[in-house]
Amino acid sequence: YDDLLAAIDAFVKGGGPHQIVTLNPEMLVVAHDDPSFRHVLNAADLNVADGVGLTLAARWLGSPLPERVTGSDGIYRLAAHCAQRGYRLYLLGAAPGVAQRVAERLTALNPGLAVAGAYAGSPRVKEEEDLIARVRAAAPHLLLVAYGVPAEEQWIARNRERLGVPVMIGVGV
């Protein structure tokens, strides 16, 4: 997590856009059969190991990783980091009302956290213009997207240049 947070700081300082993928074995299986998704993973600015299987495989291959870096559990560390650094956070995705409840919980746990927005939306192409406008108007430093794999990674990759956000991460549903 320390390396992830350092990368986020560098990405925010450098401007955007940067996509971070919390990679798990299931995603590798999807990428094996889907060349466009494989391209999304390869084009990401940073891939971190979100699955125990990846940490075990890395150890077996002689390149052990220090720890798992999960998207869903990691939101607590990301929110604390945002509060400490003064970064604005936007939560996008999940079922209606979930992003707002998560925003309230994270704000309660992290005094000073600036939640720029929380909205369910959808990864459907027909909603992209509205979602991009919402996110751009909120001007977050960090966008967490919860549409599930592979939709969230594809949505970020498809829209990253238009969002105006320095750091975007898919965090699952």
C-alpha positions in Angstrom: 0.0 0.0 0.0 2.9 2.4 0.7 4.1 2.0 -2.9 0.5 2.5 -4.2 0.0 5.7 -2.1 3.4 7.0 -3.3 2.4 6.3 -6.9 -0.9 8.2 -6.4 1.0 11.2 -5.0 3.3 11.2 -8.0 0.3 10.8 -10.4 -1.6 13.7 -8.7 1.4 15.9 -8.7 2.1 15.1 -12.4 -1.5 15.6 -13.5 -3.7 13.1 -15.2 -4.8 10.8 -16.4 -3.5 7.7 -14.8 -5.3 4.3 -14.5 -4.5 1.9 -11.7 -5.8 -1.7 -11.9 -6.2 -3.9 -8.9 -5.4 -7.1 -10.7 -6.7 -10.5 -9.6 -6.5 -14.0 -11.2 -10.0 -13.8 -12.6 -9.1 -10.7 -14.5 -6.1 -12.6 -16.1 -8.5 -15.3 -17.2 -10.8 -12.8 -18.9 -7.8 -11.0 -20.4 -6.5 -14.4 -21.8 -9.7 -14.7 -23.9 -10.4 -11.0 -24.6 -7.6 -9.2 -26.4 -9.3 -5.8 -25.9 -9.4 -6.3 -22.1 -5.8 -7.5 -22.2 -4.9 -4.2 -23.9 -6.6 -2.3 -21.1 -4.6 -4.1 -18.5 -1.3 -3.6 -20.4 -2.0 0.1 -21.0 -2.7 0.8 -17.3 -0.2 3.1 -15.6 0.0 0.7 -12.6 -1.2 -2.8 -11.9 -1.2 -4.0 -8.3 -1.9 -7.5 -7.1 -5.4 -7.8 -5.6 -5.5 -11.6 -5.5 -3.8 -14.1 -3.2 -3.3 -16.3 -6.3 -1.1 -13.5 -7.8 1.0 -13.2 -4.7 1.5 -17.0 -4.6 2.3 -17.1 -8.3 4.8 -14.2 -7.9 6.5 -16.0 -5.0 6.6 -19.3 -7.0 8.2 -17.4 -10.0 10.9 -16.0 -7.7 9.6 -12.4 -7.6 7.6 -12.2 -4.3 5.3 -9.2 -3.7 5.3 -7.5 -0.4 1.5 -7.7 0.0 -1.9 -7.8 -1.6 -3.3 -4.4 -2.6 -7.1 -4.8 -2.8 -9.5 -2.4 -4.4 -12.5 -3.0 -2.2 -10.7 -3.1 1.2 -8.2 -0.5 0.0 -10.8 2.2 -0.3 -10.4 2.8 3.5 -6.6 3.5 3.1 -7.2 5.6 0.0 -9.8 7.7 1.8 -7.5 8.3 4.7 -4.7 9.2 2.3 -7.0 11.6 0.5 -8.0 13.2 3.8 -4.3 13.6 4.8 -3.3 15.1 1.5 -6.4 17.2 0.8 -7.3 15.2 -2.3 -10.9 15.3 -3.5 -12.4 11.8 -3.9 -15.3 10.8 -6.3 -17.1 7.5 -5.9 -18.8 6.2 -9.0 -20.8 3.0 -9.5 -22.4 0.2 -7.5 -26.2 0.0 -6.9 -28.2 3.3 -6.5 -27.5 4.8 -3.1 -24.4 2.6 -2.3 -21.8 5.2 -3.4 -23.5 7.8 -1.2 -23.6 5.5 1.8 -19.9 4.7 1.3 -19.1 8.4 1.0 -20.9 9.0 4.3 -19.0 6.2 6.0 -15.6 7.2 4.7 -16.3 10.9 5.7 -17.2 9.8 9.2 -14.0 7.7 9.5 -11.8 10.4 8.0 -12.5 13.9 9.2 -11.6 16.4 6.6 -12.1 14.0 3.7 -13.5 15.9 0.7 -15.9 13.8 -1.2 -16.4 15.6 -4.5 -19.2 13.3 -5.5 -20.9 10.0 -5.2 -23.2 8.6 -7.9 -24.2 5.2 -9.2 -24.5 5.7 -12.9 -23.8 2.9 -15.3 -20.9 1.7 -17.5 -23.2 1.8 -20.5 -21.9 3.9 -23.4 -25.2 5.9 -23.6 -24.6 7.3 -20.1 -21.0 8.3 -20.6 -21.6 12.0 -21.5 -23.6 12.6 -18.4 -21.1 10.8 -16.2 -18.1 12.5 -17.7 -19.8 15.9 -17.2 -20.6 15.1 -13.5 -17.1 14.0 -12.8 -15.4 16.9 -14.6 -17.7 19.4 -12.7 -16.6 17.8 -9.4 -12.9 18.0 -10.3 -11.7 15.1 -8.1 -8.1 14.1 -7.7 -9.1 10.4 -7.3 -12.0 8.6 -9.0 -13.0 5.1 -7.6 -15.2 3.2 -10.0 -17.3 0.2 -8.9 -18.9 -1.4 -11.9 -17.3 -4.8 -11.6 -14.7 -6.5 -13.8 -14.1 -5.9 -16.7 -16.7 -3.1 -17.1 -15.0 -0.7 -14.7 -11.5 -1.0 -16.2 -12.9 -0.7 -19.7 -15.0 2.3 -18.7 -12.0 4.1 -17.2 -9.8 3.2 -20.2 -12.4 4.4 -22.7 -13.0 7.7 -20.9 -9.7 8.5 -19.0 -8.6 11.3 -21.4 -12.0 13.1 -21.1 -12.5 12.8 -17.4 -9.9 15.3 -16.2 -9.0 13.2 -13.2 -5.3 12.5 -12.3 -6.0 9.0 -10.8 -8.7 6.4 -11.6 -9.1 3.0 -10.0 -11.6 0.2 -10.4 -12.5 -1.1 -7.0 -15.1 -3.8 -7.7 -18.7 -4.0 -6.5 
